[in-house]
C-alpha cells in the first residue's frame, strides 16, 4: 500500500483498521504515514517523502521519488516478496506507474481515490485502464465516468462525511477553545504543505489585519500541523497579531466547528469546511510555472471541491493574481455580513453531506476480500 501525503495517510488508516478487523493475519507494507503505522503497517518509506506539489517542486525531488518507486518495484516483483495485491491511495502520479509495473507481473491493483481526470489531465484515463483492476471513488460521478470507459469502479463515498457529524455544536467548540460565543470566529487554514503556506500565510495574515479594522472583536484561530507551528507563530508575531490569533496544534476540526468563516487553501480542507457547513473563501497561490501549466490543463470553471461537487459557485475562489489581500478582505466581509448567502451555503452543503455518506470501508473491504480469500485458498 502506498499513500503519498497527510490526507492519504488519514484515508488509508481508516480503511486499514476495517481491513485488519476482517483479515487479522494480514501483513501490510509500503509507503505510510503515522496513522497507517499506528494500524500496524510497516513503513518502508514515510509518506511525506512523496508530499510534493507543483511542477517545480516535483522536479527538485524527482530523483528521490523515482528511486523510491524503482525500489518498491524491485521488492514487490521479487517472487519471494510478491504481494497479494497493491493498493494506491491517492498520489496518482506516483501510484499509476507503480501499479502498471506490478500488474504486468499478475498482481491485482487497486486505487483508492480516483485521479481527478474530470478536472484536468483527462488523458490519464489511458494509463488508468492499463494499470488498474479496480478504483474506489470518493464521488458518485467518478464511478459513472470510469464505468463508461470500461473500468471497474465503486463509489464508496467520502470517509469525512462519516467522521464529521451532520450537525455540529458551535457553542461547545467555541467554549472548548476558550473563545467568546458572542463574537465572530474566523479560521485561517493556509495549507498543510510548505509551498502552500509560503504562498498563502502572509496574505491571510494581512487579510486578518484588515478584518480586525472592521471587526475589532473578531476572534481568529489558525490550526497547524506541529511541524509548522513555530514558523507560523513567528510570522504572526512579526505581523503584530500574536494577541489576536490563537494557533492550534492540529485540532482543525475544532477550529472549523467554532468558525463563522474560513479562509482556506484549495484542497481536502475545503471539503472538511463544507461538511461543517461553513462559509469559506477558497484561496490558492502557486509558483508561476506551475500555474501556467495548470491553468491550461484545467477543464472545469472551479478548483474548489465544494463548488465542483455542487456544480455551482457556492463559495468564492481566489486564485493566483486574484488572490490579493483586497479580494480576500472583500469576500470575507461580505460573507460575515450576508445571512441570506450563508443560509444558501448551509443548505447546499447539507445536501452534499448527505450525498457523500456511504459505508465506505465496508464497501472497500467487500471488493478486496474476494481477492484476499482467493489468495489464501491457493
C-alpha positions in Angstrom: 0.0 0.0 0.0 1.3 3.5 -0.9 -0.2 6.8 0.5 1.5 9.9 -0.6 0.8 12.6 1.9 -1.2 13.5 5.1 -4.6 13.3 3.5 -3.8 9.9 2.1 -2.5 8.7 5.5 -5.8 9.7 7.0 -7.9 8.0 4.4 -5.8 4.8 4.4 -5.7 4.5 8.2 -9.5 4.1 8.5 -9.5 1.5 5.7 -6.6 -0.4 7.3 -8.5 -0.6 10.6 -11.5 -2.2 9.0 -9.3 -4.4 6.8 -7.4 -5.7 9.8 -10.6 -6.5 11.6 -11.8 -8.8 8.8 -8.3 -10.1 8.0 -6.3 -10.0 11.3 -3.4 -12.1 9.9 -2.9 -9.6 7.0 0.6 -8.1 6.6 0.7 -4.6 5.0 3.8 -2.7 3.9 4.7 0.2 1.7 4.8 4.0 1.9 2.9 5.1 5.1 2.2 8.0 7.4 2.0 7.9 11.2 -1.7 7.0 11.2 -1.1 4.0 9.0 1.8 2.7 11.0 -0.4 3.0 14.1 -2.6 0.4 12.5 0.4 -2.0 12.3 1.6 -1.2 8.7 5.3 -1.5 8.0 6.6 1.8 6.5 9.3 1.1 4.0 9.3 4.9 3.4 7.4 7.7 5.1 4.6 9.2 3.1 6.0 12.7 3.4 8.8 11.7 1.0 6.1 11.9 -1.7 4.3 15.0 -0.4 5.3 17.5 -3.2 3.0 19.6 -5.3 3.7 21.6 -8.4 6.0 21.0 -11.4 9.0 22.9 -10.0 8.7 21.1 -6.6 8.4 17.7 -8.3 11.5 18.4 -10.5 13.5 19.3 -7.4 12.6 16.0 -5.7 12.3 13.9 -8.9 15.4 11.7 -8.5 14.5 10.7 -4.9 10.9 9.9 -5.9 11.9 7.8 -8.9 14.4 5.9 -6.8 11.7 5.1 -4.2 9.3 3.8 -6.9 12.1 1.7 -8.5 13.0 0.2 -5.2 9.3 -0.8 -4.5 9.0 -2.3 -8.0 12.1 -4.4 -7.4 10.9 -5.5 -4.0 7.4 -6.4 -5.0 8.3 -8.1 -8.3 10.6 -10.4 -6.4 8.9 -13.9 -6.3 9.7 -14.2 -2.6 8.0 -10.9 -1.7 5.3 -10.7 -4.3 2.2 -9.2 -2.6 -1.3 -10.5 -2.8 -2.4 -7.1 -4.2 -1.3 -3.5 -4.5 -3.4 -0.6 -3.2 -2.5 3.0 -4.2 -4.0 5.7 -2.0 -4.3 9.0 -4.0 -0.8 10.2 -5.2 -1.7 9.1 -8.8 1.5 10.4 -10.4 3.5 8.0 -8.3 1.0 5.2 -7.9 -0.2 4.6 -11.5 3.3 3.9 -12.9 3.9 1.6 -9.9 0.6 -0.2 -10.4 1.4 -0.7 -14.1 4.7 -2.4 -13.3 3.1 -4.6 -10.7 0.1 -5.5 -12.8 2.4 -6.7 -15.6 3.5 -9.4 -13.1 0.0 -10.5 -12.4 -0.5 -8.6 -9.1 -4.1 -7.2 -8.7 -4.0 -3.4 -8.5 -6.5 -1.1 -6.7 -6.6 2.7 -6.4 -8.3 4.5 -3.6 -9.2 8.0 -4.7 -9.8 8.4 -8.4 -7.4 10.8 -10.2 -9.2 14.0 -10.9 -9.4 13.3 -14.7 -12.7 15.2 -14.7 -10.9 18.4 -13.7 -7.6 18.2 -15.6 -5.3 15.9 -17.4 -8.1 13.8 -18.8 -5.5 11.8 -20.9 -4.6 9.9 -17.7 -7.6 7.6 -18.3 -5.5 5.6 -20.7 -2.8 4.8 -18.1 -5.5 4.0 -15.6 -7.1 1.5 -17.9 -3.7 -0.2 -18.3 -2.6 -0.1 -14.7 -5.7 -0.6 -12.5 -8.1 -3.5 -11.9 -10.4 -1.5 -9.7 -10.9 2.1 -8.5 -12.7 3.1 -5.3 -14.2 6.5 -5.9 -15.0 9.2 -3.4 -17.6 10.9 -5.5 -20.6 9.5 -7.4 -19.9 10.9 -10.8 -16.5 9.3 -10.9 -18.0 5.8 -10.8 -20.2 6.6 -13.8 -17.2 8.1 -15.7 -15.0 5.1 -15.2 -17.7 2.6 -15.9 -18.4 4.4 -19.2 -14.7 3.9 -20.0 -15.0 0.1 -19.4 -13.2 0.2 -16.0 -14.4 -1.4 -12.8 -15.1 1.2 -10.1 -17.2 1.5 -7.0 -18.5 4.7 -5.4 -17.7 4.3 -1.7 -18.4 7.8 -0.5 -16.0 10.0 1.5 -15.0 8.9 5.0 -15.0 12.6 6.1 -18.8 12.5 5.7 -18.9 9.9 8.5 -16.2 11.4 10.7 -17.9 14.8 10.6 -21.4 14.7 12.2 -24.3 16.2 10.2 -24.9 18.8 12.9 -22.1 20.5 14.9 -22.4 22.3 18.3 -20.6 25.6 17.5 -21.0 26.9 21.1 -19.4 23.8 22.5 -16.5 24.2 20.1 -16.1 27.9 20.9 -16.1 27.1 24.6 -13.5 24.3 24.2 -11.2 26.7 22.5 -11.6 29.3 25.2 -13.3 31.8 22.9 -16.4 34.0 23.3 -19.7 32.8 21.8 -20.8 36.4 21.3 -18.1 37.4 18.8 -17.5 36.0 15.3 -14.7 33.5 14.7 -12.6 33.2 11.6 -10.4 30.2 10.9 -7.3 30.7 8.9 -6.2 27.5 7.1 -3.3 28.3 4.7 -2.5 24.7 3.9 -0.7 21.6 5.1 2.4 21.8 2.8 5.3 24.2 2.9 4.7 25.5 -0.6 1.0 26.3 0.3 2.0 28.1 3.5 4.7 30.0 1.6 2.1 31.2 -0.9 -0.8 32.0 1.5 0.2 32.6 5.1 1.3 36.2 4.5 -1.8 37.0 2.5 -4.0 35.5 5.2 -2.3 37.5 8.0 -2.6 40.8 6.1 -6.3 40.0 5.5 -6.7 39.3 9.2 -5.3 42.8 9.9 -7.8 44.3 7.6 -10.7 42.3 9.1 -9.8 43.5 12.6 -10.1 47.1 11.5 -13.8 46.4 10.6 -14.5 43.9 13.4 -12.2 44.8 16.4 -13.8 42.0 18.4 -13.1 39.4 15.7 -11.5 36.1 17.0 -9.0 34.3 14.8 -7.8 30.7 15.0 -5.2 29.0 13.0 -4.9 25.2 13.2 -1.5 24.0 12.0 0.5 20.8 11.7 3.0 20.6 14.6 5.9 20.8 12.1 4.8 24.3 11.0 3.7 25.7 14.4 7.0 27.5 15.1 7.3 29.0 11.7 3.7 30.2 11.7 3.9 31.6 15.2 7.0 33.7 14.2 5.1 35.1 11.2 2.2 36.0 13.4 4.4 37.8 15.9 6.2 39.7 13.1 2.7 40.8 11.8 1.8 42.0 15.3 -1.1 39.6 15.5 0.1 37.4 18.4 -2.6 38.8 20.7 -5.3 38.2 18.1 -4.7 34.8 16.6 -4.9 31.5 18.5 -2.5 29.0 17.0 -3.6 25.4 17.5 -1.5 22.3 17.1 -3.8 20.2 14.9 -7.4 20.5 16.2 -8.5 21.6 12.7 -12.0 20.1 13.2 -12.5 22.1 16.5 -11.4 25.2 14.7 -13.9 24.5 11.9 -16.7 23.7 14.3 -16.2 27.0 16.0 -15.8 29.2 12.9 -18.3 31.5 11.3 -16.0 31.9 8.3 -13.0 30.0 6.9 -10.1 31.3 4.8 -8.8 28.0 3.3 -6.2 26.7 0.9 -7.8 24.8 -2.0 -7.6 21.0 -1.2 -9.2 18.5 1.1 -9.6 21.1 3.8 -12.3 22.8 1.7 -14.3 19.6 1.7 -13.9 19.5 5.5 -15.2 23.0 5.8 -18.1 22.2 3.6 -19.1 19.2 5.7 -19.0 21.5 8.7 -21.4 23.7 6.7 -19.1 26.8 6.9 -19.0 29.8 4.6 -15.5 30.0 3.2 -13.2 31.8 0.8 -11.1 29.3 -1.1 -7.6 30.6 -2.0 -4.6 29.3 -3.8 -1.3 30.8 -4.9 1.4 28.6 -6.6 4.7 29.1 -8.3 4.4 30.9 -11.7 5.5 27.9 -13.8 3.1 25.5 -12.0 0.2 28.0 -12.5 0.9 28.5 -16.2 0.7 24.7 -16.9 -2.2 24.1 -14.5 -4.5 26.8 -15.9 -4.0 25.5 -19.5 -5.0 21.9 -18.4 -7.9 22.9 -16.2 -11.2 21.6 -17.6 -13.8 23.0 -15.1 -14.6 26.6 -14.1 -14.0 25.6 -10.4 -11.0 24.3 -8.5 -12.5 24.0 -5.0 -14.1 20.6 -4.2 -17.3 22.2 -2.7 -18.0 24.1 -5.9 -17.1 21.1 -8.1 -19.4 18.7 -6.2 -22.3 21.2 -6.1 -21.7 22.2 -9.7 -22.1 25.9 -8.9 -20.3 28.9 -7.4 -21.5 28.2 -3.8 -18.4 29.9 -2.3 -15.8 32.3 -3.8 -12.5 31.1 -5.2 -9.5 33.5 -5.4 -6.6 32.0 -7.3 -3.1 33.3 -8.2 -3.3 37.0 -9.2 -6.9 37.2 -7.9 -5.7 36.1 -4.5 -5.0 39.6 -3.2 -5.4 40.9 0.3 -8.1 43.3 -1.0 -10.1 40.5 -2.6 -9.8 38.2 0.4 -10.9 41.0 2.7 -13.8 42.0 0.4 -15.2 38.4 0.2 -14.7 37.8 3.9 -16.6 40.9 4.9 -19.4 40.0 2.5 -19.9 36.6 4.0 -19.6 37.9 7.5 -22.5 40.3 6.9 -24.8 38.4 4.5 -27.1 35.9 6.3 -29.0 35.1 3.2 -25.8 34.0 1.4 -24.8 32.0 4.5 -28.2 30.2 4.6 -27.8 29.2 0.9 -24.3 27.8 1.6 -25.5 25.8 4.6 -28.4 24.3 2.6 -26.1 23.3 -0.3 -23.5 21.8 2.0 -26.1 19.9 4.0 -27.3 18.2 0.8 -23.7 17.5 -0.2 -23.0 15.9 3.2 -26.0 13.5 2.8 -24.8 12.5 -0.7 -21.3 11.6 0.5 -22.3 9.4 3.4 -21.8 5.8 2.4 -20.5 2.7 4.2 -17.1 3.5 2.7 -14.7 1.0 4.4 -17.3 -1.9 4.3 -17.7 -1.4 0.5 -13.9 -1.4 0.0 -13.3 -4.5 2.2 -16.1 -6.3 0.4 -14.4 -5.6 -3.0 -11.0 -6.6 -1.8 -12.0 -9.7 0.3 -12.6 -11.9 -2.8 -9.0 -11.4 -3.9 -7.6 -12.0 -0.4 -9.7 -15.1 0.2 -8.8 -16.5 -3.2 -5.1 -15.9 -2.5 -5.4 -17.6 0.9 -7.0 -20.7 -0.7 -4.3 -21.1 -3.2 
